[in-house]
Amino acid sequence: MLCLADAIVAQSGSIATFGKLFDALARKKPGAVSCPIGVLNIDGFFDPLFELLKKSMEADFTLQRPFAMQQSGRTPGELFEKMNKKD
């Protein structure tokens, strides 16, 4: 299903939400998932997760590349604006 998506957006949810987000990030490589990945971070819900990922990168357990492949925003408008930007 991920390969058919126009975009992937994670919002506040349960452990299944984290699983699906990590699955999308792990598959975000040429040929697997090419659509943008976004995190709707309302009220800072995902801030602790971002801190955990940052610590994992600092300890050289996680590559920065997968984490850098996602966009985050605190409102839907902010998130979609970032996701629509062409680099």
MOCORMO-V406403 format. One record per pair of residues at least 24 apart in sequence whose ideal C-beta (glycine too) atoms are under 10 Angstrom apart, sorted by the first residue. I is the first residue (numbers start at 0). J is the second residue. Records with the same first field share a line. If there is no record, write none. Layout:
I: J + J
This chain:
1: 26 + 27 + 31 + 32 + 33 + 34 + 36
2: 26 + 30 + 31 + 32 + 33 + 34
3: 32 + 34
4: 32 + 33 + 34 + 35 + 36
5: 34 + 35
6: 34 + 35 + 36 + 37 + 70 + 78 + 79 + 82 + 83
7: 32 + 34 + 35 + 36 + 37 + 38 + 69 + 82
8: 35 + 36 + 37 + 38 + 39 + 69 + 70 + 72 + 75 + 78 + 79 + 82
9: 36 + 37 + 38 + 39 + 40 + 44 + 45 + 48 + 69 + 71
10: 37 + 38 + 39 + 40 + 41 + 44 + 45 + 75 + 78
11: 38 + 39 + 40 + 41 + 42 + 44 + 45
12: 44
16: 44 + 45
17: 45 + 48
20: 45 + 48 + 69
21: 48 + 52 + 65
23: 65 + 68 + 69
24: 52 + 61 + 64 + 65 + 66 + 67 + 68 + 69
25: 65
26: 65
27: 64 + 65 + 67 + 68 + 69
28: 64 + 65 + 68
32: 68
34: 82
35: 68 + 69 + 70 + 78 + 79 + 81 + 82 + 83 + 84
36: 65 + 68 + 69 + 70 + 71 + 82
37: 69 + 70 + 71 + 72 + 75 + 77 + 78 + 79 + 81 + 82
38: 69 + 70 + 71 + 72 + 73 + 78
39: 70 + 71 + 72 + 73 + 74 + 75 + 77 + 78 + 79
40: 71 + 72 + 73 + 74 + 77 + 78
41: 72 + 73 + 74 + 75 + 78
42: 73
43: 73
44: 73
45: 69 + 71 + 73
46: 71
